[in-house]
Amino acid sequence: MYKAFYNLKRNPFEITPDPSFLFPTKRHNEALAALYYGVRRHKGFVVLTGEVGTGKTLLVRCLLHLLKGSNAAYAYIFNSRLSSAEFLQYVAGDFGLSASGKNKSELLLELGSFLISRHQMKLTTVLVVDEAHHLAPEVLEEIRLLTNLETPQGKLLQILLVGQPELDEKLDSVDLRQLKQRVALRAQLLPLDLEETRGYIARRLQLAGANSHSGGPFPAETIARIYRHSRGIPRLINTVCENALISGYARQLRAVPPETIDEVATDLRLDITSVPKALPAETDHHPDVWQAVKTLFQLHEQLQGARPKEMENLLTTGPGASKHEPFI
């Protein structure tokens, strides 16, 4: 809709993880290098974490693009809310193995034979688990056991766990300490800073066909406002910029002003933070504290219309208490 108006050949701010749009910050380059090295050197476990929208899935797609045409085969698990049996069936099926109607031991034998045969042909086999922070502890333990298939030279199955920071917390638990000790490489993605945000937007516009010698639709002050509302998270940068271009096109603005970014951020509710609406009805963890809170509310209500002498009695005994049981 706005492409012709801004002299673009394609939409620059799609939120789909297209490897051709990777903006190679130092952090992204280091993470991609760690993933590639871990797979090619048969290191076994590699972990990639980052906040929502920082580009984890895009980086995995770039890794798979690098492995394309090589001797690597991969299974990609993007739905991690599976039981142990479902997980093994999914993995076997994605590797092209027959998984229908087989029990756990049969699936493990099938996977083991598959991995050994590929290793004998000097082929690399990769298991990518996206959204790994949702994996149940028993599934993570099942994944760890898969790495028991190894040779003196390396692991037969290369496993990449990708997830939000909660994955790090889960791996730090005592129950999963064996898995944590097997992690060979870790990488973490962080939000972009202001300078990186400026470069990120410029690169996307350039790849979409924008004239690199023109000022573009986003002046410096507008980019600063984009950064403030998006907090440097690439997915939010894309969403804000996409909506800002639509709004700029509707108003026939060649340069999008900062005020338009504020309006877009308000429409997208980017500055809204959720807060608890009310206290919980009850708590099992601190019953004494909860009782004290309820008593204070009752006392407050009774003090509203009490006469001076009644107020003195209430402050001495508390609501509904005996005068022989002092409240304060």
N, C-alpha and C positions, 0 to 999 in steps of 0.2 A: 504493500500500500504506500509506504513512504520511500521505497527504494529509488524510484525515479526522481523524486523531489530532492533527495540528498545525494544523487549520483552514485548509488550503490548497485552492485550486481547481485548481491545476496544479502540475506538478513545477517547482520554482524553479531547479534546478541541472542542467538538461540541458546536454550539451556541444555540441549542434548549434548552429551560428551563426545564432541567431534575432535579426534586427535590432530586434525589439521589446524585447529584453533589453539593448540597448547601455547601458553605464554611461558617461556622458559626462564622463570626466576631462578636464583641460585638454589633456593630450597627445593623447587620442583626438579631441577637438574640432579641434585644430590639424591633425592628420593628415587627418581627414575633409574639412576645409575646403580643404586643399592638393590633395587628390585631385579634389574637385569643381571647384575653380578651374582646375586643369590641364586637365580634360576640357572644361569649358564654354568656356574661352578658347583652345582648340585649341593647347595648348603642346607637344604631341607626346609626349615621354617623361616619365613620372612614376614614381618608384621608392618603394616602401613596404617597409621591412624591420623585423624584430623577432624576438625569440627565439621558440622553439616555445611555443604556447599563450598568447601575449600578445594575441590577438584580431585578427590581420591579416585572416583570411577573413571574420570578422564585420564588420569595417570595410568590406571590399569589398562585402559583401551590403548594407550600409547605403547605400553609394554607388549601387549599382545600383537600390536601392529609391527613392532620390532622383531618379534619372534615368528611372524608370518613368513612362510617360505623357507624357514629353517627346519631342523629335525625335531621340533617341539610340537607336542599335542597337548591340548588343555581341556579341562572341564571347568565350566564357569557356574558357580552356585550364587544366584542373586537373591534367592528366598531362603533365609537362614532359619526360619521358624519351622524346623523339621525335627522329628524324632530321630533316634540313632538309625533305626531300620530304614526310614524314609530317606535319610541323608545318604546312606550307602547305596540305596536304589537309584537315587538321583545321580550320584557320582558315576556309578557303573553305566547308567543309561546315557549320560553325556559323553562318556568315552566310547560310546557305540557298542557297549556290551549288552548281552541279553540279561535283563534284570527281572523281568516279569515272573512272578510266582516263586522266586527263589528266597530261601531263608537267609539269615545273617551269615552263617558259616559258608554257605554256597556262594554268596556275594563276595565274601572275603577271599575265598579260593579263586574266584574268577578274576578279581582285581589283582591278586598276587601273581597269577600266571601272566596276566596282561603286562604288569610292570616288569616282570623278569624278562619276558620276551622282548620288550622294547629296549631294556637295558642291554641285552645281548646284541642287539642291532645298533647299539650306541645312539639311541634316540632318547630325547628328554621328554618327561611327562610332568605336567603342571596341573595343580588343583588350585583354582582361585575361588576364595570364599568372600563375597562381598557382604556388607552388613553383618560382619562376624560378631559384633557386640551383642547381637540377638541370640547367638548360639547358646543352647543349654550346656551346663557343665559336662553332662554325660556325652554330648555330641563332641565337645572339644576334646574330651578324653579319647573318644573314638578316633578323632583325627590324629591325636598324638600316637596312638597305637599303629596307625597306618605307616608312620615313619620308621617303625621297627624293621621294615623291609629295606635293607641297606647292604652295601658291599664295603670292603675296606677303603675304597676310593670315594664313596659318597652315597647319598640317599637315592633310592629308586624313584621316589615321588617328591617333587618340589611343591611346597604348600605356601600359598600367599594368603594371609589373613588380613582383610581390609575392614576397618570399622571406625566408629567414633571413639573419643577418648575413654568411654566406658569400657572399651575392649582392654585398654591398658590396666584399668582397675580390676577387671575380671581376671586377667592373667596374673595379677599380683596376689590373688587369693591363695591361701595355704593349700587348698585342694588341687590347684592347678600348677603347683610349683614345679612338677616334673616337666610340664609342657613349657613353662617359662624358661627353664634351663636349656631347652632345646632350640630356642629362638636364636638364630645365627645373626640376623640383621634386623634392625628396626629403623623406620623412617617416619617422620612426622611432617604434616603440612600445616602451615599457619596462614591466617589471613594476610592479604597484601598490605603493604604500607602505602602512603600517599603517592610516592614516586612510582611504585610498582603499579598502582591503580591507574595512574596516568599512562604508563607504557602499555598496560593491558588493554585499555580502551583504544589507544592509538593503533595497536597491532590488529585488533579485531576489525576496526574500521578499514585499515589498509588491506587486510585479507578479503574484505567484502567489496573492495574496488574503489574506496575513497581516495581522492587526490591527496597524496602525502604533503604536497606543497601548500595546500589551503589550510585554513584554520580549523576546518571541520565543524561539526554541529555542536561540539562541547568546548566552550572556552575554559580557561584555567580555573576561573572562579566556580564554574558549573561543575567541573571535575572534583574540586574540593568539596562541594556540597554532596556530590554522589558518594565520595569516600566517607563523609560523615554519616550519611544515612545507611550505607551498606556495610560500614565497618570493615571494608576491605575484603569481604567475602565474595568470591567471583560469581557465584550463582545470583546473589542479590545485586551485584553490579550489572549483570546481564538483564535482570528483570527491571531494574530502575531505568537503565538506558533504553531498553526496548519501549517501555511505556512513555518515556520522555520524547523519543523520536515520533511516536504516534501522536502525542499531544502537540509537539512542534509542527508536525505536518498539518494537523487540523487547524492550527492558527497561522500556517504559512510563515513560520519562523525559520530562517536559515541557521541561526545560532540559538540554541536552547538556553534560556536564562536560568539562573539559580532558583528563582521562584518556582519555576515549573518542576524542578526536582523536589522541592518541598511539598508541592501539591501531590506529586506522584507518591512520595513517601507516606503522606497522610492517607491517600487512597489505599495503599498497600498495607497500611497499619504497621509500618516498620518501627515506629517509635512507641508502640504499645507494649507494655510489659504486664503480664498477668500477675495478679495478687490474690491471695485467699479472700474469698467473699465473707466467710464467717468462721468462727471457731468450730472445731469438730464437736459433734454431739457428745462424744465420750472418748476417753483414752484409757488404754490398759497400762500404759507405761508409767504415768505419773498421776495416780488417782488423787493423792493428797493435794497436788498443785491444782488439779482441775476442780476439786471441791472448794478450794480457797477462792478460785476465780468466780465460781457460781455464787459463793457467799458474798463476795464483794459486790457483784451485780445486784443481788437481792437487797443488800444494805443500801446501795446507792438509790434504788427505787423507793425504799421506805423513807429515806432521809428527805426526799423531794418535798413531801407534804407534812413532815413531822414538826410538832411544836418543840421549843427549846428543851423542855424536860424529857420529852420522848427521844429527842436526838441524843441526849446524854445517856439514857438507858440503852439505846441501840449501839452506841459506840462502846459501851461497857460490856454488853453481853453478846452482841451480834444478833441477827435476825433469827427468831424462833428458838433461841437458846435460853437455858435457865440462868437466872441471875447469879447462881452459885458457880457458873462456868464462865469465867471472864474471856472475852473475845480478843481484847488488846490490853 
